[in-house]
Amino acid sequence: MSLFTAAPAAPDDAVLALVEHIAAHPDDGLSTAARAGVTPRRLTRLFTEQLGRAPGRYVRQARTEAAAHVLASTTLPMAGVAARCGFGSAETLRRAFTERFGIASSRYRPAMRPV
Protein backbone atom coordinates (compact mmCIF):
# COMPACT_ATOMS: atom_id res chain seq x y z
CA MET A 1 0.00 0.00 0.00
CA SER A 2 1.70 3.18 -1.14
CA LEU A 3 0.44 6.45 0.27
CA PHE A 4 3.13 8.58 -1.25
CA THR A 5 2.94 10.46 -4.46
CA ALA A 6 5.84 11.40 -6.66
CA ALA A 7 6.78 15.04 -6.84
CA PRO A 8 4.58 16.66 -9.45
CA ALA A 9 6.03 17.95 -12.67
CA ALA A 10 6.03 21.72 -12.29
CA PRO A 11 7.14 23.60 -15.38
CA ASP A 12 7.74 26.88 -13.53
CA ASP A 13 11.24 27.03 -11.97
CA ALA A 14 10.00 28.85 -8.86
CA VAL A 15 7.35 26.20 -8.21
CA LEU A 16 9.76 23.35 -8.90
CA ALA A 17 12.32 24.79 -6.48
CA LEU A 18 9.67 25.16 -3.78
CA VAL A 19 8.35 21.64 -4.30
CA GLU A 20 11.87 20.28 -3.87
CA HIS A 21 12.45 22.43 -0.78
CA ILE A 22 9.16 21.39 0.79
CA ALA A 23 9.94 17.70 0.23
CA ALA A 24 13.40 18.04 1.78
CA HIS A 25 12.34 20.29 4.69
CA PRO A 26 8.73 19.60 5.75
CA ASP A 27 9.48 21.05 9.18
CA ASP A 28 10.72 24.34 7.77
CA GLY A 29 8.70 27.43 8.60
CA LEU A 30 8.00 28.10 4.97
CA SER A 31 7.64 31.62 3.76
CA THR A 32 6.93 30.22 0.34
CA ALA A 33 6.37 33.44 -1.55
CA ALA A 34 9.58 35.03 -0.29
CA ARG A 35 11.55 31.86 -0.99
CA ALA A 36 10.15 31.70 -4.53
CA GLY A 37 10.82 35.35 -5.23
CA VAL A 38 7.24 36.04 -6.32
CA THR A 39 4.28 37.74 -4.71
CA PRO A 40 1.98 35.58 -2.57
CA ARG A 41 -0.83 36.13 -5.05
CA ARG A 42 1.31 35.03 -8.00
CA LEU A 43 2.59 32.01 -6.08
CA THR A 44 -0.96 30.93 -5.27
CA ARG A 45 -1.88 31.28 -8.92
CA LEU A 46 1.16 29.24 -10.04
CA PHE A 47 0.53 26.45 -7.54
CA THR A 48 -3.14 26.28 -8.40
CA GLU A 49 -2.48 26.19 -12.14
CA GLN A 50 0.42 23.73 -12.03
CA LEU A 51 -0.27 21.57 -8.98
CA GLY A 52 -4.01 21.88 -8.58
CA ARG A 53 -3.86 23.29 -5.05
CA ALA A 54 -2.80 26.36 -3.10
CA PRO A 55 0.68 26.42 -1.53
CA GLY A 56 -0.66 25.90 1.99
CA ARG A 57 -2.60 22.81 0.97
CA TYR A 58 0.43 21.44 -0.85
CA VAL A 59 2.64 21.96 2.21
CA ARG A 60 0.08 20.25 4.47
CA GLN A 61 -0.06 17.25 2.11
CA ALA A 62 3.75 17.03 1.97
CA ARG A 63 4.00 17.23 5.75
CA THR A 64 1.35 14.57 6.21
CA GLU A 65 3.12 12.23 3.81
CA ALA A 66 6.42 12.87 5.58
CA ALA A 67 4.70 12.03 8.88
CA ALA A 68 3.48 8.74 7.42
CA HIS A 69 7.05 7.86 6.52
CA VAL A 70 8.36 8.82 9.97
CA LEU A 71 5.59 6.86 11.70
CA ALA A 72 6.41 3.76 9.68
CA SER A 73 10.15 3.96 10.15
CA THR A 74 10.70 5.23 13.71
CA THR A 75 9.39 4.86 17.24
CA LEU A 76 9.21 8.59 17.87
CA PRO A 77 6.22 9.63 19.97
CA MET A 78 3.46 11.44 18.12
CA ALA A 79 4.63 14.84 19.41
CA GLY A 80 8.11 14.15 18.04
CA VAL A 81 6.71 13.11 14.66
CA ALA A 82 4.60 16.27 14.58
CA ALA A 83 7.60 18.49 15.35
CA ARG A 84 9.87 16.73 12.83
CA CYS A 85 7.27 17.14 10.08
CA GLY A 86 6.30 20.76 10.71
CA PHE A 87 3.01 20.35 12.57
CA GLY A 88 2.35 22.62 15.53
CA SER A 89 1.00 19.81 17.68
CA ALA A 90 0.31 16.10 17.73
CA GLU A 91 -3.42 16.85 17.50
CA THR A 92 -2.93 18.87 14.31
CA LEU A 93 -0.97 15.95 12.87
CA ARG A 94 -3.69 13.48 13.87
CA ARG A 95 -6.40 15.52 12.15
CA ALA A 96 -4.34 16.04 8.99
CA PHE A 97 -3.41 12.36 8.87
CA THR A 98 -6.99 11.15 9.20
CA GLU A 99 -8.18 13.68 6.63
CA ARG A 100 -5.51 12.70 4.11
CA PHE A 101 -5.38 8.93 4.52
CA GLY A 102 -8.69 8.01 6.15
CA ILE A 103 -6.95 6.14 8.98
CA ALA A 104 -5.91 7.31 12.41
CA SER A 105 -2.19 7.83 12.76
CA SER A 106 -2.26 5.61 15.87
CA ARG A 107 -3.59 2.73 13.74
CA TYR A 108 -1.25 3.41 10.83
CA ARG A 109 2.00 2.79 12.68
CA PRO A 110 1.21 -0.77 13.82
CA ALA A 111 -0.22 -1.61 10.40
CA MET A 112 3.03 -0.61 8.68
CA ARG A 113 5.39 -2.49 10.99
CA PRO A 114 6.90 -5.61 9.45
CA VAL A 115 5.60 -8.84 10.93
SVG drawing of the C-alpha trace seen along z (x, -y; Angstrom):
<svg xmlns="http://www.w3.org/2000/svg" viewBox="-11 -40 27 51">
<polyline fill="none" stroke="black" stroke-width="0.4" points="0.0,0.0 1.7,-3.2 0.4,-6.4 3.1,-8.6 2.9,-10.5 5.8,-11.4 6.8,-15.0 4.6,-16.7 6.0,-18.0 6.0,-21.7 7.1,-23.6 7.7,-26.9 11.2,-27.0 10.0,-28.8 7.3,-26.2 9.8,-23.4 12.3,-24.8 9.7,-25.2 8.3,-21.6 11.9,-20.3 12.5,-22.4 9.2,-21.4 9.9,-17.7 13.4,-18.0 12.3,-20.3 8.7,-19.6 9.5,-21.1 10.7,-24.3 8.7,-27.4 8.0,-28.1 7.6,-31.6 6.9,-30.2 6.4,-33.4 9.6,-35.0 11.6,-31.9 10.1,-31.7 10.8,-35.4 7.2,-36.0 4.3,-37.7 2.0,-35.6 -0.8,-36.1 1.3,-35.0 2.6,-32.0 -1.0,-30.9 -1.9,-31.3 1.2,-29.2 0.5,-26.4 -3.1,-26.3 -2.5,-26.2 0.4,-23.7 -0.3,-21.6 -4.0,-21.9 -3.9,-23.3 -2.8,-26.4 0.7,-26.4 -0.7,-25.9 -2.6,-22.8 0.4,-21.4 2.6,-22.0 0.1,-20.3 -0.1,-17.3 3.7,-17.0 4.0,-17.2 1.3,-14.6 3.1,-12.2 6.4,-12.9 4.7,-12.0 3.5,-8.7 7.0,-7.9 8.4,-8.8 5.6,-6.9 6.4,-3.8 10.2,-4.0 10.7,-5.2 9.4,-4.9 9.2,-8.6 6.2,-9.6 3.5,-11.4 4.6,-14.8 8.1,-14.1 6.7,-13.1 4.6,-16.3 7.6,-18.5 9.9,-16.7 7.3,-17.1 6.3,-20.8 3.0,-20.4 2.3,-22.6 1.0,-19.8 0.3,-16.1 -3.4,-16.8 -2.9,-18.9 -1.0,-16.0 -3.7,-13.5 -6.4,-15.5 -4.3,-16.0 -3.4,-12.4 -7.0,-11.1 -8.2,-13.7 -5.5,-12.7 -5.4,-8.9 -8.7,-8.0 -7.0,-6.1 -5.9,-7.3 -2.2,-7.8 -2.3,-5.6 -3.6,-2.7 -1.3,-3.4 2.0,-2.8 1.2,0.8 -0.2,1.6 3.0,0.6 5.4,2.5 6.9,5.6 5.6,8.8"/>
</svg>
